[in-house]
Amino acid sequence: MIMQVVDGVSAADLGAARMQMALSLGWHIVIACLGVGMPAITLLAEWRGHRTGDVHYRLLARRWARALGVLFAVGAVSGTILSFEMGLLWPGLMGTYGEVIGLPFSLEGIAFFIEAIFLGIYLYAWDRLPPKAHLLSGIPIVLAGVASAFFVVTANAWMQQPTGFQARNGRIVAVDPWAAMFNPATPPQTVHMILAAFMVAGFSMASVYAVAMLRGRRDRYHRLGLLLPLTVAAAVTPVQIGVGDWAAHFVASNQPVKLAAMEGVFETSRGVPLHVGGIAVDGEMRYALEIPNGLSLLAHWDPNAEIRGLNEVPAADRPPVNVVHWAFQIMVGSGFALLALAAWLALAWKRRRDLPRSPWFLRATALSGVAAVLALEAGWVVTEVGRQPWIVFGVLRTSQAVNPAPGLVYGFALVIAVYAALTVATVYVLRRLARDVPVPIAPQERDVTDYKIV
């Protein structure tokens, strides 16, 4: 049996390390997005409850805060696993460039502790602080959650556009951590990620109440539980589409190989069409719907602009085209589907200040949480796989950064078991919380009476 070796590491161990990191990041990023978006939506519900006197808003805020506490604890576990994996799986990255990208991770740690402290205060002091003081205690949770996302994504942005150091005789010198953190990729990538977090949180929360309404729970509590997070997500969605265009233009200018993989462009040419669907076979895109000059126009605002093809790059430096292309297609398709749902809501609200009456709207909303997560995961596949074979773009290959020790496949199997257990435990606890449903004090008054948590 012949074992393939890449830069001194077996292909099986390299693949296992990459898959383990993909699993950990893909799992953690969903929890992290909920941790970024849910606090703001929860505070908005609590504020509306105090402002309007509507008890339903306050009950929703209390329910969401309890779920937020669970998700924060689970996110802390998965985040800790990721921090160990960065050092154990990728010593070539952290050992060489740790001082370059250490700053954002340190700042993220500070933001994490601030979030943890104020989340404890917020959960514990619900009936122990005056309403205004309790509401204010939640603001640092929102700010710290957004800050955590920002700091972590700056480190990933550096991996896309490495700056803030010089290499001399194989050593890293002239390190400027601030320049590394605020690299050229930081603005589009951090904004794109933070908006995605609010979309995932808003659509996911709304989808839960859409399912309940499809099952006949049409009272005010469930209507507000759907409407509030859905309105936040719907408002963010068109902004995210614009930011996505900004990010795509950045990729076109700074990572043309990734753009070529996203669109399956093999030959450098002008007036390149936009590919919808299709499969890359033998160095060409087949079965795709082509929009003439579409890619040149979208990438450079010029229908005759030149797009660099993959054939200009050695085969060893090309990302897997079909993976990147279809991830990009899924991300864009999901994003525009969510935009259509947002437009549907806006149109109905403008006409009669109410939710659309069609059951298809509830069905679409019930699926919106899945679509938002799908778009999020697909976007990260484009970002990470589209950079391959580089872990630090143009500087360090993934195969050169991985731990050379054998047996990484066994570690991957262990991590699969850990995340399976985490998933089961998280779902179990959240379902138990869901059983503590708000019910009317008087059964015959289902829409206007005060509620209590039982």
N, C-alpha and C positions, 0 to 999 in steps of 0.2 A: 504494500500500500504506500503510495507517494503522498506526502503531506505538503501542501503548498505553503511556502514561507514568504512573507512580505516584510522587508526591512528587519529580518531576524525574528519575526513573530509569526506564529502559525496563523493561517487565514481563518481557522476555526475560532481561535482565541480572539483575534481582532474582531471578527463578526460578532462574537458573544459580548465583547466589551461594548461595541456600538449598539447592539440590541438592548443590552442592560441599561445603557444610558438613555436610549430612546424610550424604553418602558418607564423608567423613573421620571424623566422629564415630562413625558406625555401624561402620566398619572398625576404628577404634582401640579402641572400647569393648570389643570381644571380646578383643583382645590384652591390654588393661589388666585385664580381669577375670581372665584366666589368670595375669597377673602378680601379682594380689592373692591369689588362692586357692591357686595351685600351690605357692608356698613353704611355706605351713603344712602342706599335705598331704605334701609332700616331707620336711619335718622330722619329721612324725609317723611316716612310714615308716622314716626313719633311727633315730628313737628306739625304735620297736618292734624294729628289728633289733638294736640294742644290748641292749635289755632282755630279749628272748627268745632271742637268739643265732641267730635264723633268718636265713640268708644271703639268702633271697628278698627280705626287706624292704630290706636294704641295697642289693641290686641294683636294685630298683625306685627307691629314692631316688636312686641314681647316674644311672639312666636319665632320670628326671624332671628332675634338676638340669641335665643337658645340654640337654634341650629348653627348660628355663626360660631358659638362657643365650641361646639363639637367639631366643626370644620377647621377651626383654628388649631385645635389639639392634633387633629389628624395631619394637617398641613405641616405642623412642627415636626412630626415624626418623619414624613416623607422628605421634608427639607433637610433634616439631619442626615438621612440616608444619602441624599444627593451630595451633601458636603463631604462625606466620607468617600463617595465614589469619585469625586473630582481628584482627590489625592491618590486613591488606591488604583484606579483604572488608568489615569492619565498623568503619571509622574513626569513624563517628558514635557507636558504643558506647564504644570504647576511648579515643577522644579526649576524650569528655565525662566518662565514669565510670571511667576507668582508675585514678585515685587512690582511688576508692571500693573497687574490687574487686582492686586490685593486691596486697594483702597475701596472700590465699590462694594466688595464683600464685607469689609469692616463696617462701612456705613449702613449696609443692609442689616447687619447684626444689631446696630444701635436702634434702627427703625423697628426691628422685630421686637426688641425688649420694650420700647415705648408702646407699641401696639398691645403687647401682652399685658402690661401694667394697666393701661386704661380700659382694656377689654374686661379685665377682672373687676375694676371699679364699676364699669357700666353694667355688668351682669349682677354684681352683688348689691349695688346701691339702688336698684330699681325702685324700691319702696322706702328707701332710707335717705334719699336726697330730695330737695325740692325739684319739681318738674323741670324748671329751666336749668338748674345746675346739672341734673342728670343728662339732659339733652346736650349740654356743653361738654360733658365728660366723654361723649362719643366722637366729638370732632377730631381729637388726636388719633383715634382709631382709623378714621378715614384718611387723614394725612399720612400717617405712618404706613398704611397699607399701600397707598399710591407711591410713596417714597421707596418702599421695599421693591416694588415692581420696577421702578425706574432704575435703581442701583444695580439690580441683577441683570437687567436687559442691557445696561451700558457695557457690562463685561462681555456679553454675547456680541454686542455691536462691535466691540474691539476685535473680536475674533473674525469679524467680517472685514474690518478696515483697521488693521493694526497700526497704531501710532504711539508716540510717547516714549520711544527708546531708540537706541542705536546698537547695532551688532558689530563688534570689533574682535577679530581673532577668535571667533566662536564664543565670545562673552557678551552679555547684555550690559550696556553702559548707558550713561546719560538718561537715566530713567526719569520720566515726568508723569507721575500717576494721574495728575489732573488732565493733561493732554490725552492720555490714554482713555480716561473715562469719557471725556467729551470729544470723542473721535468723530469723523464725518458721518458715520452711520447712526450715531446716537439719536439725533433729533427725529428722523422718520421712524426708526425702529421702536423707540420708547413710546412715542405718541400712538403708534399703531397698536402696540401691545396693551397700553392702558385703556384705550377705547375698546379693544377686543374684550378686556376683562369686564367692562361694564355691560357689553353686549351679552356675554356668556351669563353673567349674573342675572341681568334683567330678563332675558328670554327664558332661562332655566327656571327662575322663580315663577314667571307667568305661566309656564307650561304646566306646572303642578296644579294651579288653580283652574286652568283650562280643562284638564282631565276631570277635576272634581265637578266642574260645571256641566261637562258632557254626561256625567253620571247623575245629574239632576239637582246639584247643589247650587241654586241660582240666587241665594240670599245676598245681602249687601256685603257681608264679610268676604265671600268668595269673589264677588265682582270687583271689589277694591283690591283684593289680593292678586287678581289678574291685571287690573288696569294700571296700578301704580308702577310695578316693575316693567310692564310692557311699554308704558309711555316713556320711561327712561331709556330703555333699549331702543325703542323706535326713534327717539330724538337723536341718539348717538349714531345710528346706522348710516344715514346719509353723510354725516361728517366722516365716518370711517371709510366710506367709499372714496371720498376725496383724498384722505390720508393714504389710502392704499395706492391711489394713482401717483401720489408724491413718492411713496416708497418704490413703486415700479420704475419711475423715472430715475431714482437714485441707483437702482440696480442696473438699469440700462447704461448709465454713464460710468459706473464704477466696477460692476461685475458683469461684463458682457457675456462671459461664458455661462453664468447662471441664467441670464435672460435667454440665451440660445437654447438651453436645456428646457426652460419653462415653456418655450414655444416650439421646440423641435426644429430649430433652424440649423441646418448642416452646412449650407453653402453661403458664404458672404455675398450679399447682393443689396441692391437698392429696391425700394418699393416692395418690401416684404409683406406678404399677407399675414393676417391673424388666423391662427389655427384654432378651431373649436372642435374638440374631440380629437380623434386620430390616434394612431399608434406608430412609433418609430420602428421601422424595419429596414435593416441593411442600409443604414445611413440616409433614410428619407422618411418623411411623414406620409403615412397612408391613411385613407378612409376619413380624413379630416374635412370639415366644412371650412373653406377658406374665404376670408373677407379681404378683398383686394386692398393692398397698401395699408391694411389695418394696423399691423404691428409697427411699421415705420412711423405711422401717424401718432399712435398712442405712446410710443417710446420716446420720440423726439419732436413731436408736433410738426412733423414734416413727412408728407406721404411718400417722398422720394429719398428719405434718409437711409443711410447704409446701416445694416445690421450685420454684425460679425457672426460667422457661422462656426459650428463646433469643429469642422474639418481643419481650421487653422490652429487647433490645439492638439497636442499629442494625445493619443487615445488614453494614456495613463492619467491624464489631467482632466478628463471629462467626467462630469457627474452622470449617474444613471438617468438617461433621458426620460424614459417612460414613467419612472417614479416621480420625478420632479414635475413633468408635464401634467400628469393626471392629478397630482396634489394641487397644483396651481388651478386646474380646471375646477376641481371640487371646491376649493376656497372661493373662487370668484362666483361660481354658480350658487353656492350656499349664501354668499353675501348678497347677491342680487335677489334671491328668493326672500331673504329677510327684509330687504328694502321694499319689495312688493307688499309684504305683510304690514310693514310700517305705513306705507302709503294707503293701504286699505283701512287701517285704523284711523289715520288722519282724515281721510275723506268722509268716513262715517261720522266721526266726531264733529267735523265742520258742518255736516248737514243737519244732525239732530242731537248733538251733544250726548252721544251714547255709543256703546259698542256696536259693531255690525251684528245684525240679528241672525245671519246665516250660521247654521251649525258647522259649515265648512270653515268659517273663521276660527271657531274654537278648535277644530281639528288641526288647522294650520298652526295655531298658537301652541297646541299641545306638542307639535313636532318642532317648534322653533328652538327649544332648548337643545335638542339633539343637533339641529342644523348649525347652531352657533358653536357648539363644541366641535362639530365636524370641521367647520371653517377654521377654527382655532388650531386644531391638530394638523390639518392640511397645510395651513400657513407655516407652521413650524417645520414641517417636512420640507417645504420649499426652501426655507431659510437655511436649514442645517444640511440636508442632503444636497441641495444645490451648491453648497460650498465645497463639497468633496471633490478631490481626495484631501483637502486641506482642513486641518483643525484650526490653524491660524492662517487665514487666506494669503497665499503666496509666500509664506514664511516657513511653516511647519506642517508636515504631512501627518494625517491621523495615525498612520502606521508607525511613525517615528515617535509619537507621543504616548502610545499605549504601553501599559505595563508588560514587560517581556516575560514575566513569570508564567509558566504553563498552568493550565487548569482553570482559566477564566470561565470556561463553559459551565463548570460546577457552581461558580458564584452566580452566574446568570440564572441557573435553575433555582438556587436559594432565593434570589430576589423575586422571582416569579411567585414562589410560595408566600413570601412576605407580603407582596402587594395583593395577592388573592385574599389573604387573611384580612388585610386592611380594608379591602373593598367590602367584604362580607360584614365586618364589624361596623364600618361606617353606615352601610345601608341598614343594618339591623337597628342601630341606635337612632338614626333619623326616622325610621319607620315607627319606632317606639314613641318618639316625640310626636309624630304625626297622629298617633292615637289619642294624645291628650288634646282633643279638638275643642275649639270654642263651641259651646252649646248654649241655646237660649235658656234663661232662667225659667221662663214660662214657655212650655212646649208649644202652646197655641200661638205664640207671638214669635214668628221666625225671622222677621226682617227688621224690626224697629226696636226691639228690646235690648237691654244691656246683656253682654255676654260674660262668661267666666271661663277660665281654663280649668278643666277637670282631668 
